[in-house]
Amino acid sequence: MSDEILKYYNRELAYIRHMGADFAKRYPKVAGRLRLSDEHVEDPHVSRLIESFALLNAQTRRCLDDSFPELTEALLGQLYPDYHATIPSMSVIKMTTQNINDNGFVLPRGSAVESRVDGFKTCKFSTCYETELWPVEVSQARFENAPFKAPQANFQKSAHSVLKLTLSCEFDNTRLSELGIDRLRFYLNGQAQVSYALYQLLFRSTTGIAIAPKGSTSASQYLQCRHIAPVGFDDEQDVVPYQKRSFSGYRLLVEHFLFPEKFLFFDLVDLDPQWLGEGHEIDVYIYFDESDDFLPKQVTEENVLLGCTPIINLFSQELEPIELKPAMTEYPLIPHYDEAETCEVIQIQQVNASDKFRNQVDIAPFYGLGQGGYLTENDMYWSVRREQSNWAGGHDEPGCESYLSIVDPNARSVDVHESEHWLVTVKAQCSNRNLPVRLPYGGGQPAMSIVRRADQLKEVRCLLAPTQRASPIAG
């Protein structure tokens, strides 16, 4: 329930008191016993009745002013399902490997990440990019304006600055060429003025790339600009989850304004492992046709990192089961009773019901997409209503509450008997509401862990303070 209802309540309460006092003055023999005035209600029982009636009227009046949002929200949820969904908190993590072989490994998109902070409940995140992890790190990074010392190349003649990256394998006896690396993904970390300046140079001013043994200016390979590729614009690299039928351009705009750091990645692509040379360290030179007086004193190895990926506070789980009752028209969706204040339903994935004989029924959405006769195929359908609330789980906690209705083909509440013992189970995507932004940040906090790869990751570091969740406008 939002604070907006309080305005309606006070308005209705004032109106009822004024109307009651006026009625008592006009018809004292009929209504004198109410003992009403504009300022006071002497009878406490009458006062409680008036306040209760004002609350009911406030709910009705707000629903009328909203023009019955249940219908419009349901239709919007089918036509544009992503535009009125809550956008959870997001961040970027850096993973440092251990105990891995020369082939590295791929961390799949959607891998579970959990926070580990004393005194706070666990926040559950999912990785957004498929990430190739190698026993390789950026050991040095330096930005230099001309004149600089670098391998001679045709594109060096027009270069006014260079970004030099030293890549080191954690195994001293292993040559980088033995790892089979054909792509490397870097993240531009650090202060915004540094990261965005580097990003602009990379995709506006790059003239070429050179790869050389560490400390040598005799390059083993020269590469064209096409070997640098932007990251974050493909559909499989989305951070905010959008369905296929939604226009991806809107998603990119949302991500740009809410989480622009997801675009601060770039790939070195189409690499031949033999280009990486015979040693366990190499220098990568990226040449630019313009200089920058600010960057030489700012760029370090902490500004260009390997092994990074965006994460979003999103996870799937089964909600608390719902027992259908004859007098109930809607039911609050509760992830877990002991986590109600730190968990919020983002999107329903599946709804099932079972009777006392454990007969399973799949319940379809009432406003779902399907053939014209789909409403005659089943007896039960579900619809959901969302509203903004400042109270959850007995705590003052802003968020979006979801309410599930089980209806028949005519949109009426299903007629159930208690003896049937219908039990509804709901699987949904959830978030931890506002908890991520409250986690301590800095000094190694918040500590993170990859659930299924803990033995191969020495450290999982959070590079950005988790963003504030973005809430939709709900009725």
Helices and strands as residue ranges (DSSP letters): H 4-26, H 28-31, G 32-34, H 44-65, H 69-79, E 90-97, E 105-107, E 112-116, E 124-127, E 131-133, E 136-145, G 154-156, E 161-169, G 176-178, E 184-188, H 192-204, E 206-213, E 221-223, G 225-227, E 228-230, G 235-237, H 248-258, G 260-263, E 265-268, G 273-276, E 281-288, G 295-297, E 304-306, E 308-312, E 315-318, E 322-323, E 331-332, G 337-342, E 344-354, E 360-365, G 374-376, E 381-389, E 399-407, G 418-420, E 423-431, H 435-438, E 447-450, G 454-456, E 457-462
